[in-house]
Amino acid sequence: MLNDDVCYIHYLSPTVAGKKHDKKLADECHYSLPDDSILVQDTGFQGFTVANVTILQPQKKPRNGELLADEKAINSLISRLRVRNEHAIGGVKRYRIVKDKIRNWKRGFRDLVIETCCGLHNLRLQFRPWHYDIPDELLLI
C-alpha cells in the first residue's frame, strides 16, 4: 500500500490467497518506484531494495545491547512516517468485509472488495481530510 501525507491510498498490490510473508510478496511483485523517491519500510522487509530509491528502515536493537541516541532518533522519525500507513490501513479496515473471512469464491472478488474499500477510504478523505505535517528531519534527507 502506498499513501501520502493525507493518508490517500495511491497503490495497492494484488491480493494473495493464504499466508505469505510480506517480503516474499514484495520480491515477487517486482515493485518499481519513481527514481529518487523515499521508501519507508519496517524491519519485516530486511534486505528488500528497489533501484534508485532511498530506503528508510528502523535499526533493530542488537542482542544484549542498546541503540545509540541518534539511532533511536532516526527510528522515532521513521515511526512518525510509518504511522500514516497504519492509519490508512485502519481506515480501510473500518469496512468489516476487509477484516472478516470472505466466503465468496468467485474469481477476482477479493481484489474487488479491497479496491472498493480503498476507494471508499479515499472518498471519505475528500470530505474529511486528515493532514500530517512533514517532519523537519525528513526535509534534511
The first five atom37 places (N, CA, C, CB, O) and aatype in JSON, in Angstrom:
{
  "aatype": [12, 10, 2, 3, 3, 19, 4, 18, 9, 8, 18, 10, 15, 14, 16, 19, 0, 7, 11, 11, 8, 3, 11, 11, 10, 0, 3, 6, 4, 8, 18, 15, 10, 14, 3, 3, 15, 9, 10, 19, 5, 3, 16, 7, 13, 5, 7, 13, 16, 19, 0, 2, 19, 16, 9, 10, 5, 14, 5, 11, 11, 14, 1, 2, 7, 6, 10, 10, 0, 3, 6, 11, 0, 9, 2, 15, 10, 9, 15, 1, 10, 1, 19, 1, 2, 6, 8, 0, 9, 7, 7, 19, 11, 1, 18, 1, 9, 19, 11, 3, 11, 9, 1, 2, 17, 11, 1, 7, 13, 1, 3, 10, 19, 9, 6, 16, 4, 4, 7, 10, 8, 2, 10, 1, 10, 5, 13, 1, 14, 17, 8, 18, 3, 9, 14, 3, 6, 10, 10, 10, 9],
  "atom_mask": [
    [1, 1, 1, 1, 1],
    [1, 1, 1, 1, 1],
    [1, 1, 1, 1, 1],
    [1, 1, 1, 1, 1],
    [1, 1, 1, 1, 1],
    [1, 1, 1, 1, 1],
    [1, 1, 1, 1, 1],
    [1, 1, 1, 1, 1],
    [1, 1, 1, 1, 1],
    [1, 1, 1, 1, 1],
    [1, 1, 1, 1, 1],
    [1, 1, 1, 1, 1],
    [1, 1, 1, 1, 1],
    [1, 1, 1, 1, 1],
    [1, 1, 1, 1, 1],
    [1, 1, 1, 1, 1],
    [1, 1, 1, 1, 1],
    [1, 1, 1, 0, 1],
    [1, 1, 1, 1, 1],
    [1, 1, 1, 1, 1],
    [1, 1, 1, 1, 1],
    [1, 1, 1, 1, 1],
    [1, 1, 1, 1, 1],
    [1, 1, 1, 1, 1],
    [1, 1, 1, 1, 1],
    [1, 1, 1, 1, 1],
    [1, 1, 1, 1, 1],
    [1, 1, 1, 1, 1],
    [1, 1, 1, 1, 1],
    [1, 1, 1, 1, 1],
    [1, 1, 1, 1, 1],
    [1, 1, 1, 1, 1],
    [1, 1, 1, 1, 1],
    [1, 1, 1, 1, 1],
    [1, 1, 1, 1, 1],
    [1, 1, 1, 1, 1],
    [1, 1, 1, 1, 1],
    [1, 1, 1, 1, 1],
    [1, 1, 1, 1, 1],
    [1, 1, 1, 1, 1],
    [1, 1, 1, 1, 1],
    [1, 1, 1, 1, 1],
    [1, 1, 1, 1, 1],
    [1, 1, 1, 0, 1],
    [1, 1, 1, 1, 1],
    [1, 1, 1, 1, 1],
    [1, 1, 1, 0, 1],
    [1, 1, 1, 1, 1],
    [1, 1, 1, 1, 1],
    [1, 1, 1, 1, 1],
    [1, 1, 1, 1, 1],
    [1, 1, 1, 1, 1],
    [1, 1, 1, 1, 1],
    [1, 1, 1, 1, 1],
    [1, 1, 1, 1, 1],
    [1, 1, 1, 1, 1],
    [1, 1, 1, 1, 1],
    [1, 1, 1, 1, 1],
    [1, 1, 1, 1, 1],
    [1, 1, 1, 1, 1],
    [1, 1, 1, 1, 1],
    [1, 1, 1, 1, 1],
    [1, 1, 1, 1, 1],
    [1, 1, 1, 1, 1],
    [1, 1, 1, 0, 1],
    [1, 1, 1, 1, 1],
    [1, 1, 1, 1, 1],
    [1, 1, 1, 1, 1],
    [1, 1, 1, 1, 1],
    [1, 1, 1, 1, 1],
    [1, 1, 1, 1, 1],
    [1, 1, 1, 1, 1],
    [1, 1, 1, 1, 1],
    [1, 1, 1, 1, 1],
    [1, 1, 1, 1, 1],
    [1, 1, 1, 1, 1],
    [1, 1, 1, 1, 1],
    [1, 1, 1, 1, 1],
    [1, 1, 1, 1, 1],
    [1, 1, 1, 1, 1],
    [1, 1, 1, 1, 1],
    [1, 1, 1, 1, 1],
    [1, 1, 1, 1, 1],
    [1, 1, 1, 1, 1],
    [1, 1, 1, 1, 1],
    [1, 1, 1, 1, 1],
    [1, 1, 1, 1, 1],
    [1, 1, 1, 1, 1],
    [1, 1, 1, 1, 1],
    [1, 1, 1, 0, 1],
    [1, 1, 1, 0, 1],
    [1, 1, 1, 1, 1],
    [1, 1, 1, 1, 1],
    [1, 1, 1, 1, 1],
    [1, 1, 1, 1, 1],
    [1, 1, 1, 1, 1],
    [1, 1, 1, 1, 1],
    [1, 1, 1, 1, 1],
    [1, 1, 1, 1, 1],
    [1, 1, 1, 1, 1],
    [1, 1, 1, 1, 1],
    [1, 1, 1, 1, 1],
    [1, 1, 1, 1, 1],
    [1, 1, 1, 1, 1],
    [1, 1, 1, 1, 1],
    [1, 1, 1, 1, 1],
    [1, 1, 1, 1, 1],
    [1, 1, 1, 0, 1],
    [1, 1, 1, 1, 1],
    [1, 1, 1, 1, 1],
    [1, 1, 1, 1, 1],
    [1, 1, 1, 1, 1],
    [1, 1, 1, 1, 1],
    [1, 1, 1, 1, 1],
    [1, 1, 1, 1, 1],
    [1, 1, 1, 1, 1],
    [1, 1, 1, 1, 1],
    [1, 1, 1, 1, 1],
    [1, 1, 1, 0, 1],
    [1, 1, 1, 1, 1],
    [1, 1, 1, 1, 1],
    [1, 1, 1, 1, 1],
    [1, 1, 1, 1, 1],
    [1, 1, 1, 1, 1],
    [1, 1, 1, 1, 1],
    [1, 1, 1, 1, 1],
    [1, 1, 1, 1, 1],
    [1, 1, 1, 1, 1],
    [1, 1, 1, 1, 1],
    [1, 1, 1, 1, 1],
    [1, 1, 1, 1, 1],
    [1, 1, 1, 1, 1],
    [1, 1, 1, 1, 1],
    [1, 1, 1, 1, 1],
    [1, 1, 1, 1, 1],
    [1, 1, 1, 1, 1],
    [1, 1, 1, 1, 1],
    [1, 1, 1, 1, 1],
    [1, 1, 1, 1, 1],
    [1, 1, 1, 1, 1],
    [1, 1, 1, 1, 1]
  ],
  "atom_positions": [
    [[0.85, -1.16, 0.0], [0.0, 0.0, 0.0], [0.9, 1.23, 0.0], [-0.97, -0.01, 1.22], [1.86, 1.32, 0.77]],
    [[0.59, 2.16, -0.86], [1.36, 3.4, -0.98], [0.43, 4.56, -0.69], [2.01, 3.54, -2.4], [-0.62, 4.7, -1.31]],
    [[0.81, 5.4, 0.27], [-0.03, 6.54, 0.61], [0.82, 7.79, 0.82], [-0.86, 6.25, 1.87], [2.05, 7.73, 0.76]],
    [[0.15, 8.92, 1.06], [0.86, 10.2, 1.18], [0.53, 10.89, 2.49], [0.5, 11.11, 0.01], [0.06, 10.25, 3.43]],
    [[0.79, 12.2, 2.56], [0.64, 12.92, 3.82], [-0.79, 13.11, 4.28], [1.28, 14.25, 3.71], [-1.02, 13.53, 5.41]],
    [[-1.77, 12.82, 3.43], [-3.17, 12.88, 3.87], [-3.78, 11.48, 3.96], [-3.99, 13.76, 2.9], [-5.0, 11.34, 4.06]],
    [[-2.94, 10.46, 3.93], [-3.37, 9.04, 4.02], [-4.18, 8.6, 2.82], [-4.17, 8.82, 5.28], [-4.92, 7.62, 2.92]],
    [[-4.08, 9.28, 1.7], [-4.74, 8.88, 0.47], [-3.99, 7.7, -0.12], [-4.82, 10.07, -0.54], [-2.77, 7.76, -0.28]],
    [[-4.68, 6.63, -0.45], [-4.03, 5.41, -0.96], [-3.86, 5.54, -2.46], [-4.87, 4.14, -0.6], [-4.83, 5.74, -3.19]],
    [[-2.61, 5.42, -2.93], [-2.3, 5.55, -4.35], [-2.04, 4.21, -5.02], [-1.11, 6.44, -4.53], [-2.26, 4.08, -6.23]],
    [[-1.59, 3.24, -4.28], [-1.22, 1.95, -4.88], [-1.61, 0.83, -3.95], [0.31, 1.89, -5.2], [-1.47, 0.94, -2.73]],
    [[-2.09, -0.25, -4.52], [-2.45, -1.44, -3.77], [-1.92, -2.64, -4.53], [-3.99, -1.53, -3.54], [-2.22, -2.8, -5.72]],
    [[-1.14, -3.48, -3.87], [-0.61, -4.66, -4.54], [-1.72, -5.7, -4.68], [0.59, -5.25, -3.76], [-2.72, -5.64, -3.96]],
    [[-1.56, -6.64, -5.6], [-2.58, -7.68, -5.76], [-2.71, -8.52, -4.48], [-2.23, -8.6, -6.95], [-1.75, -8.7, -3.74]],
    [[-3.92, -9.02, -4.23], [-4.12, -9.88, -3.07], [-3.58, -11.27, -3.36], [-5.62, -9.94, -2.68], [-3.49, -11.69, -4.51]],
    [[-3.22, -11.97, -2.29], [-2.67, -13.31, -2.42], [-3.43, -14.22, -1.46], [-1.13, -13.33, -2.11], [-3.65, -13.88, -0.3]],
    [[-3.82, -15.38, -1.97], [-4.53, -16.34, -1.13], [-3.56, -17.0, -0.16], [-5.26, -17.4, -1.99], [-2.41, -17.27, -0.51]],
    [[-4.02, -17.27, 1.03], [-3.19, -17.95, 2.01], [-2.24, -17.01, 2.72], [0.0, 0.0, 0.0], [-2.33, -15.79, 2.58]],
    [[-1.34, -17.61, 3.5], [-0.38, -16.82, 4.26], [0.93, -16.73, 3.49], [-0.15, -17.44, 5.67], [1.47, -17.74, 3.05]],
    [[1.41, -15.53, 3.33], [2.69, -15.31, 2.64], [3.36, -14.12, 3.29], [2.49, -15.09, 1.1], [2.72, -13.11, 3.55]],
    [[4.66, -14.24, 3.56], [5.4, -13.17, 4.21], [5.46, -11.95, 3.3], [6.82, -13.63, 4.57], [5.57, -12.07, 2.08]],
    [[5.39, -10.77, 3.91], [5.37, -9.51, 3.15], [6.6, -9.34, 2.27], [5.27, -8.34, 4.11], [6.48, -8.87, 1.13]],
    [[7.77, -9.71, 2.77], [9.0, -9.54, 1.98], [8.98, -10.43, 0.74], [10.24, -9.86, 2.83], [9.36, -10.0, -0.35]],
    [[8.53, -11.67, 0.92], [8.48, -12.59, -0.22], [7.5, -12.08, -1.27], [8.07, -14.01, 0.24], [7.76, -12.15, -2.47]],
    [[6.37, -11.56, -0.81], [5.39, -10.99, -1.72], [5.96, -9.78, -2.45], [4.12, -10.6, -0.96], [5.75, -9.62, -3.66]],
    [[6.69, -8.93, -1.73], [7.3, -7.75, -2.35], [8.33, -8.16, -3.39], [7.95, -6.86, -1.27], [8.42, -7.54, -4.45]],
    [[9.12, -9.2, -3.1], [10.1, -9.67, -4.07], [9.44, -10.21, -5.34], [10.98, -10.76, -3.45], [9.93, -10.0, -6.44]],
    [[8.31, -10.89, -5.16], [7.62, -11.47, -6.31], [6.89, -10.43, -7.16], [6.65, -12.51, -5.85], [6.71, -10.63, -8.36]],
    [[6.46, -9.33, -6.54], [5.69, -8.31, -7.26], [6.57, -7.42, -8.14], [4.93, -7.44, -6.28], [6.06, -6.78, -9.06]],
    [[7.89, -7.37, -7.87], [8.83, -6.55, -8.65], [8.36, -5.09, -8.71], [8.97, -7.12, -10.08], [8.09, -4.55, -9.78]],
    [[8.27, -4.47, -7.54], [7.84, -3.09, -7.44], [8.78, -2.18, -8.2], [7.75, -2.65, -5.99], [9.99, -2.4, -8.24]],
    [[8.21, -1.16, -8.8], [9.02, -0.1, -9.4], [8.48, 1.22, -8.88], [8.99, -0.16, -10.98], [7.28, 1.48, -8.93]],
    [[9.38, 2.05, -8.39], [9.02, 3.36, -7.86], [9.78, 4.42, -8.65], [9.34, 3.46, -6.34], [10.81, 4.12, -9.25]],
    [[9.28, 5.64, -8.65], [9.99, 6.71, -9.35], [11.41, 6.9, -8.79], [9.2, 8.03, -9.25], [11.64, 6.73, -7.59]],
    [[12.35, 7.24, -9.66], [13.73, 7.49, -9.23], [13.77, 8.59, -8.17], [14.61, 7.87, -10.43], [12.97, 9.53, -8.2]],
    [[14.69, 8.46, -7.24], [14.93, 9.41, -6.16], [13.75, 9.54, -5.18], [15.25, 10.76, -6.75], [13.65, 10.53, -4.46]],
    [[12.86, 8.56, -5.16], [11.8, 8.58, -4.16], [12.29, 7.94, -2.88], [10.53, 7.86, -4.68], [13.36, 7.33, -2.85]],
    [[11.51, 8.07, -1.8], [11.9, 7.53, -0.5], [10.91, 6.45, -0.11], [11.96, 8.65, 0.59], [9.7, 6.69, -0.09]],
    [[11.42, 5.27, 0.2], [10.6, 4.14, 0.63], [10.81, 3.94, 2.12], [10.95, 2.84, -0.18], [11.93, 3.66, 2.57]],
    [[9.74, 4.07, 2.89], [9.81, 3.87, 4.33], [9.24, 2.49, 4.61], [9.02, 4.99, 5.13], [8.06, 2.24, 4.33]],
    [[10.05, 1.6, 5.14], [9.62, 0.22, 5.35], [9.95, -0.22, 6.77], [10.27, -0.73, 4.33], [10.78, 0.38, 7.45]],
    [[9.27, -1.29, 7.2], [9.54, -1.79, 8.54], [10.59, -2.89, 8.49], [8.24, -2.32, 9.19], [11.08, -3.25, 7.42]],
    [[10.94, -3.42, 9.65], [12.03, -4.4, 9.72], [11.66, -5.74, 9.11], [12.45, -4.59, 11.16], [12.54, -6.59, 8.93]],
    [[10.39, -5.96, 8.81], [9.98, -7.19, 8.15], [10.47, -7.28, 6.72], [0.0, 0.0, 0.0], [10.42, -8.35, 6.11]],
    [[10.93, -6.18, 6.17], [11.42, -6.14, 4.79], [12.94, -6.08, 4.73], [10.83, -4.93, 4.06], [13.51, -5.57, 3.76]],
    [[13.6, -6.59, 5.75], [15.06, -6.58, 5.82], [15.65, -7.17, 4.54], [15.56, -7.37, 7.06], [15.35, -8.32, 4.19]],
    [[16.47, -6.4, 3.84], [17.11, -6.88, 2.62], [16.36, -6.55, 1.35], [0.0, 0.0, 0.0], [16.86, -6.82, 0.26]],
    [[15.17, -5.98, 1.44], [14.4, -5.62, 0.24], [14.92, -4.29, -0.29], [12.87, -5.53, 0.56], [15.05, -3.33, 0.47]],
    [[15.2, -4.22, -1.57], [15.69, -3.0, -2.19], [14.97, -2.74, -3.51], [17.2, -3.08, -2.42], [14.46, -3.66, -4.14]],
    [[14.94, -1.5, -3.91], [14.42, -1.06, -5.2], [15.46, -0.14, -5.79], [13.02, -0.35, -5.06], [16.01, 0.71, -5.08]],
    [[15.74, -0.29, -7.07], [16.79, 0.51, -7.72], [16.45, 1.99, -7.7], [16.98, 0.05, -9.17], [15.3, 2.38, -7.9]],
    [[17.46, 2.82, -7.45], [17.38, 4.27, -7.47], [16.37, 4.84, -6.47], [17.02, 4.74, -8.84], [15.78, 5.89, -6.71]],
    [[16.17, 4.15, -5.35], [15.23, 4.58, -4.32], [15.95, 4.59, -2.98], [13.97, 3.64, -4.27], [16.69, 3.66, -2.65]],
    [[15.75, 5.66, -2.2], [16.3, 5.73, -0.85], [15.38, 4.97, 0.09], [16.48, 7.21, -0.39], [14.17, 5.2, 0.1]],
    [[15.94, 4.06, 0.87], [15.15, 3.25, 1.78], [15.41, 3.67, 3.22], [15.45, 1.74, 1.59], [16.56, 3.71, 3.66]],
    [[14.35, 3.98, 3.94], [14.43, 4.28, 5.37], [13.86, 3.1, 6.12], [13.65, 5.6, 5.72], [12.7, 2.73, 5.94]],
    [[14.68, 2.5, 6.96], [14.27, 1.34, 7.73], [14.82, 1.47, 9.14], [14.74, 0.02, 7.06], [15.99, 1.81, 9.31]],
    [[14.0, 1.2, 10.15], [14.5, 1.33, 11.51], [15.6, 0.32, 11.84], [13.35, 1.17, 12.49], [15.64, -0.78, 11.29]],
    [[16.49, 0.72, 12.73], [17.56, -0.16, 13.19], [17.01, -1.09, 14.26], [18.75, 0.66, 13.74], [16.26, -0.67, 15.15]],
    [[17.37, -2.35, 14.18], [16.99, -3.28, 15.24], [17.97, -3.14, 16.4], [16.97, -4.74, 14.71], [19.15, -2.87, 16.21]],
    [[17.45, -3.33, 17.59], [18.31, -3.3, 18.77], [19.2, -4.54, 18.75], [17.46, -3.22, 20.09], [18.69, -5.65, 18.59]],
    [[20.51, -4.36, 18.91], [21.38, -5.53, 18.91], [21.1, -6.42, 20.12], [22.85, -5.1, 18.89], [20.69, -5.95, 21.18]],
    [[21.34, -7.71, 19.94], [21.13, -8.65, 21.04], [22.02, -8.28, 22.22], [21.42, -10.11, 20.58], [23.22, -8.05, 22.06]],
    [[21.41, -8.22, 23.39], [22.11, -7.85, 24.63], [22.78, -6.48, 24.54], [23.16, -8.89, 24.98], [23.81, -6.24, 25.16]],
    [[22.18, -5.58, 23.77], [22.76, -4.25, 23.61], [21.68, -3.19, 23.57], [0.0, 0.0, 0.0], [20.49, -3.49, 23.75]],
    [[22.1, -1.98, 23.34], [21.18, -0.84, 23.25], [21.49, -0.06, 21.98], [21.28, 0.07, 24.51], [22.61, -0.11, 21.46]],
    [[20.5, 0.67, 21.51], [20.71, 1.56, 20.37], [21.31, 2.87, 20.85], [19.38, 1.81, 19.62], [21.08, 3.3, 21.98]],
    [[22.1, 3.49, 19.99], [22.64, 4.81, 20.29], [21.53, 5.85, 20.22], [23.8, 5.16, 19.32], [20.47, 5.59, 19.64]],
    [[21.77, 7.01, 20.79], [20.75, 8.07, 20.84], [20.34, 8.51, 19.43], [21.27, 9.27, 21.63], [19.15, 8.73, 19.17]],
    [[21.32, 8.64, 18.51], [20.96, 9.07, 17.16], [20.19, 7.98, 16.41], [22.21, 9.45, 16.37], [19.33, 8.3, 15.59]],
    [[20.48, 6.7, 16.68], [19.71, 5.61, 16.07], [18.27, 5.61, 16.59], [20.39, 4.25, 16.37], [17.34, 5.36, 15.83]],
    [[18.1, 5.89, 17.87], [16.75, 6.0, 18.44], [15.99, 7.16, 17.81], [16.81, 6.18, 19.97], [14.79, 7.05, 17.54]],
    [[16.67, 8.27, 17.58], [16.03, 9.44, 16.97], [15.6, 9.12, 15.53], [16.99, 10.65, 16.98], [14.51, 9.52, 15.11]],
    [[16.44, 8.42, 14.8], [16.09, 8.03, 13.43], [14.91, 7.07, 13.45], [17.3, 7.38, 12.71], [13.99, 7.2, 12.63]],
    [[14.91, 6.11, 14.37], [13.79, 5.17, 14.5], [12.5, 5.91, 14.82], [14.09, 4.13, 15.58], [11.44, 5.56, 14.32]],
    [[12.59, 6.93, 15.65], [11.42, 7.73, 16.0], [10.87, 8.46, 14.78], [11.76, 8.73, 17.12], [9.66, 8.52, 14.58]],
    [[11.76, 9.02, 13.98], [11.35, 9.7, 12.75], [10.65, 8.72, 11.81], [12.56, 10.35, 12.05], [9.6, 9.04, 11.25]],
    [[11.23, 7.56, 11.64], [10.65, 6.55, 10.75], [9.28, 6.12, 11.27], [11.59, 5.32, 10.62], [8.36, 5.9, 10.49]],
    [[9.14, 5.99, 12.59], [7.84, 5.63, 13.17], [6.8, 6.7, 12.88], [7.97, 5.42, 14.68], [5.64, 6.38, 12.6]],
    [[7.2, 7.96, 12.95], [6.26, 9.04, 12.67], [5.81, 9.02, 11.22], [6.9, 10.39, 13.0], [4.69, 9.45, 10.91]],
    [[6.65, 8.54, 10.33], [6.26, 8.43, 8.93], [5.39, 7.19, 8.69], [7.5, 8.39, 8.03], [4.41, 7.25, 7.95]],
    [[5.77, 6.08, 9.32], [5.05, 4.83, 9.1], [3.66, 4.81, 9.71], [5.84, 3.68, 9.65], [2.8, 4.05, 9.27]],
    [[3.42, 5.64, 10.72], [2.1, 5.65, 11.35], [1.04, 6.09, 10.34], [2.1, 6.59, 12.58], [-0.13, 5.73, 10.48]],
    [[1.42, 6.86, 9.35], [0.49, 7.26, 8.3], [-0.06, 6.04, 7.57], [1.17, 8.22, 7.31], [-1.26, 5.95, 7.31]],
    [[0.83, 5.12, 7.25], [0.42, 3.9, 6.57], [-0.51, 3.08, 7.46], [1.64, 3.06, 6.15], [-1.51, 2.54, 6.99]],
    [[-0.18, 3.0, 8.73], [-1.02, 2.24, 9.66], [-2.4, 2.89, 9.78], [-0.34, 2.16, 11.05], [-3.4, 2.18, 9.89]],
    [[-2.46, 4.22, 9.77], [-3.76, 4.9, 9.83], [-4.57, 4.65, 8.56], [-3.56, 6.4, 10.04], [-5.79, 4.52, 8.61]],
    [[-3.89, 4.6, 7.41], [-4.59, 4.3, 6.15], [-5.13, 2.87, 6.18], [-3.65, 4.5, 4.94], [-6.26, 2.62, 5.74]],
    [[-4.34, 1.93, 6.69], [-4.81, 0.54, 6.8], [-6.02, 0.48, 7.73], [-3.68, -0.38, 7.31], [-7.0, -0.21, 7.44]],
    [[-5.94, 1.19, 8.85], [-7.06, 1.23, 9.78], [-8.29, 1.85, 9.15], [0.0, 0.0, 0.0], [-9.42, 1.42, 9.43]],
    [[-8.1, 2.86, 8.3], [-9.22, 3.48, 7.62], [-9.91, 2.53, 6.66], [0.0, 0.0, 0.0], [-11.13, 2.57, 6.5]],
    [[-9.12, 1.66, 6.02], [-9.7, 0.67, 5.11], [-10.38, -0.44, 5.91], [-8.6, 0.08, 4.18], [-11.44, -0.93, 5.51]],
    [[-9.78, -0.83, 7.02], [-10.36, -1.9, 7.84], [-11.64, -1.46, 8.55], [-9.35, -2.37, 8.86], [-12.31, -2.27, 9.19]],
    [[-11.96, -0.18, 8.45], [-13.23, 0.3, 9.0], [-14.38, -0.47, 8.37], [-13.39, 1.83, 8.76], [-15.41, -0.68, 9.0]],
    [[-14.2, -0.89, 7.14], [-15.21, -1.68, 6.44], [-14.98, -3.15, 6.79], [-15.16, -1.45, 4.88], [-13.97, -3.73, 6.4]],
    [[-15.89, -3.73, 7.52], [-15.71, -5.05, 8.13], [-15.45, -6.15, 7.12], [-16.91, -5.41, 8.94], [-14.84, -7.16, 7.46]],
    [[-15.9, -5.98, 5.88], [-15.72, -7.03, 4.89], [-14.23, -7.3, 4.67], [-16.4, -6.63, 3.56], [-13.85, -8.4, 4.26]],
    [[-13.39, -6.31, 4.93], [-11.94, -6.49, 4.76], [-11.38, -7.34, 5.89], [-11.22, -5.13, 4.72], [-10.48, -8.15, 5.67]],
    [[-11.91, -7.17, 7.11], [-11.4, -7.89, 8.27], [-11.97, -9.3, 8.38], [-11.7, -7.13, 9.53], [-11.27, -10.23, 8.78]],
    [[-13.23, -9.45, 8.01], [-13.9, -10.74, 8.18], [-13.5, -11.72, 7.08], [-15.41, -10.56, 8.19], [-12.97, -11.32, 6.03]],
    [[-13.75, -12.98, 7.33], [-13.45, -14.01, 6.33], [-14.44, -13.87, 5.18], [-13.52, -15.44, 6.96], [-15.65, -13.84, 5.38]],
    [[-13.9, -13.8, 3.96], [-14.74, -13.69, 2.77], [-15.06, -15.09, 2.29], [-14.04, -12.86, 1.64], [-14.16, -15.87, 1.97]],
    [[-16.33, -15.42, 2.24], [-16.75, -16.76, 1.86], [-17.15, -16.86, 0.39], [-17.91, -17.2, 2.74], [-17.61, -17.91, -0.06]],
    [[-16.99, -15.79, -0.35], [-17.32, -15.79, -1.77], [-16.1, -16.29, -2.54], [-17.76, -14.37, -2.25], [-15.01, -15.71, -2.42]],
    [[-16.26, -17.33, -3.32], [-15.13, -17.94, -4.04], [-15.04, -17.46, -5.48], [-15.26, -19.44, -4.01], [-14.22, -17.97, -6.25]],
    [[-15.86, -16.5, -5.85], [-15.84, -16.01, -7.22], [-14.48, -15.41, -7.53], [-16.97, -14.97, -7.45], [-13.94, -14.64, -6.73]],
    [[-13.94, -15.74, -8.67], [-12.6, -15.28, -9.07], [-12.55, -13.75, -9.14], [-12.2, -15.9, -10.43], [-13.42, -13.13, -9.77]],
    [[-11.55, -13.14, -8.51], [-11.35, -11.71, -8.54], [-12.18, -10.94, -7.54], [0.0, 0.0, 0.0], [-12.05, -9.72, -7.44]],
    [[-13.05, -11.62, -6.78], [-13.93, -10.92, -5.85], [-13.15, -10.28, -4.71], [-14.97, -11.89, -5.28], [-13.45, -9.15, -4.31]],
    [[-12.14, -10.97, -4.2], [-11.35, -10.42, -3.08], [-10.6, -9.17, -3.5], [-10.36, -11.46, -2.56], [-10.54, -8.2, -2.74]],
    [[-10.04, -9.17, -4.69], [-9.37, -7.97, -5.18], [-10.36, -6.82, -5.31], [-8.68, -8.24, -6.53], [-10.05, -5.68, -4.98]],
    [[-11.55, -7.13, -5.8], [-12.57, -6.11, -5.97], [-13.02, -5.54, -4.62], [-13.77, -6.68, -6.71], [-13.27, -4.34, -4.51]],
    [[-13.11, -6.38, -3.61], [-13.51, -5.94, -2.27], [-12.49, -4.94, -1.72], [-13.65, -7.14, -1.31], [-12.87, -3.87, -1.26]],
    [[-11.2, -5.29, -1.76], [-10.19, -4.4, -1.19], [-10.07, -3.11, -2.01], [-8.82, -5.12, -1.13], [-9.86, -2.04, -1.44]],
    [[-10.19, -3.21, -3.33], [-10.15, -2.0, -4.16], [-11.32, -1.08, -3.84], [-10.17, -2.37, -5.66], [-11.15, 0.14, -3.76]],
    [[-12.5, -1.66, -3.65], [-13.68, -0.86, -3.33], [-13.51, -0.18, -1.97], [-14.94, -1.74, -3.33], [-13.84, 1.0, -1.82]],
    [[-13.01, -0.93, -0.99], [-12.82, -0.35, 0.35], [-11.76, 0.74, 0.35], [-12.45, -1.44, 1.34], [-11.9, 1.73, 1.05]],
    [[-10.69, 0.57, -0.44], [-9.67, 1.62, -0.55], [-10.26, 2.85, -1.24], [-8.43, 1.1, -1.34], [-9.96, 3.98, -0.86]],
    [[-11.1, 2.63, -2.25], [-11.77, 3.75, -2.91], [-12.7, 4.49, -1.97], [0.0, 0.0, 0.0], [-12.75, 5.72, -1.99]],
    [[-13.43, 3.76, -1.13], [-14.31, 4.4, -0.15], [-13.5, 5.19, 0.88], [-15.18, 3.35, 0.56], [-13.9, 6.27, 1.3]],
    [[-12.35, 4.63, 1.28], [-11.46, 5.33, 2.21], [-11.01, 6.66, 1.6], [-10.23, 4.45, 2.57], [-11.04, 7.7, 2.25]],
    [[-10.57, 6.61, 0.33], [-10.11, 7.82, -0.35], [-11.24, 8.83, -0.52], [-9.51, 7.47, -1.72], [-11.03, 10.03, -0.38]],
    [[-12.45, 8.33, -0.82], [-13.6, 9.21, -0.96], [-13.92, 9.91, 0.36], [-14.82, 8.43, -1.44], [-14.21, 11.11, 0.38]],
    [[-13.85, 9.18, 1.46], [-14.11, 9.75, 2.77], [-13.09, 10.84, 3.09], [-14.08, 8.66, 3.85], [-13.44, 11.85, 3.71]],
    [[-11.83, 10.64, 2.68], [-10.79, 11.64, 2.94], [-11.03, 12.94, 2.18], [-9.43, 11.08, 2.58], [-10.59, 14.0, 2.62]],
    [[-11.72, 12.87, 1.06], [-12.01, 14.09, 0.31], [-12.97, 14.99, 1.08], [-12.59, 13.76, -1.06], [-12.97, 16.21, 0.9]],
    [[-13.78, 14.4, 1.93], [-14.76, 15.18, 2.68], [-14.3, 15.46, 4.11], [-16.08, 14.47, 2.7], [-14.8, 16.39, 4.75]],
    [[-13.37, 14.67, 4.6], [-12.84, 14.84, 5.94], [-11.33, 14.67, 5.88], [-13.49, 13.83, 6.95], [-10.8, 13.69, 6.4]],
    [[-10.63, 15.61, 5.26], [-9.19, 15.42, 5.07], [-8.42, 15.34, 6.39], [-8.63, 16.54, 4.23], [-8.76, 16.0, 7.37]],
    [[-7.41, 14.55, 6.37], [-6.53, 14.37, 7.5], [-5.14, 14.67, 6.99], [-6.64, 12.93, 8.12], [-4.66, 13.99, 6.08]],
    [[-4.49, 15.66, 7.55], [-3.19, 16.08, 7.03], [-2.12, 15.95, 8.1], [-3.26, 17.52, 6.51], [-2.3, 16.42, 9.23]],
    [[-1.02, 15.3, 7.75], [0.14, 15.21, 8.63], [1.16, 16.24, 8.19], [0.75, 13.78, 8.6], [1.33, 16.48, 7.0]],
    [[1.82, 16.85, 9.13], [2.92, 17.74, 8.81], [4.14, 16.89, 8.47], [3.22, 18.71, 9.98], [4.35, 15.83, 9.05]],
    [[4.94, 17.37, 7.53], [6.17, 16.68, 7.17], [7.21, 16.99, 8.24], [6.68, 17.1, 5.74], [7.47, 18.16, 8.51]],
    [[7.8, 15.96, 8.87], [8.81, 16.22, 9.91], [10.0, 16.99, 9.34], [9.3, 14.9, 10.54], [10.45, 16.71, 8.22]],
    [[10.51, 17.95, 10.1], [11.64, 18.76, 9.65], [12.87, 17.9, 9.34], [11.99, 19.79, 10.71], [13.63, 18.21, 8.43]],
    [[13.05, 16.82, 10.09], [14.21, 15.95, 9.89], [14.17, 15.3, 8.51], [14.27, 14.86, 10.97], [15.21, 15.06, 7.9]],
    [[12.97, 15.03, 8.01], [12.84, 14.39, 6.69], [13.26, 15.35, 5.59], [11.41, 13.92, 6.44], [13.78, 14.92, 4.56]],
    [[13.05, 16.62, 5.8], [13.45, 17.6, 4.8], [14.96, 17.66, 4.62], [12.92, 18.97, 5.18], [15.44, 18.13, 3.59]],
    [[15.72, 17.19, 5.61], [17.18, 17.2, 5.53], [17.72, 16.04, 4.72], [17.79, 17.16, 6.91], [18.88, 16.06, 4.32]],
    [[16.9, 15.03, 4.46], [17.36, 13.83, 3.73], [17.48, 14.12, 2.26], [16.41, 12.64, 3.96], [17.86, 13.24, 1.48]]
  ]
}
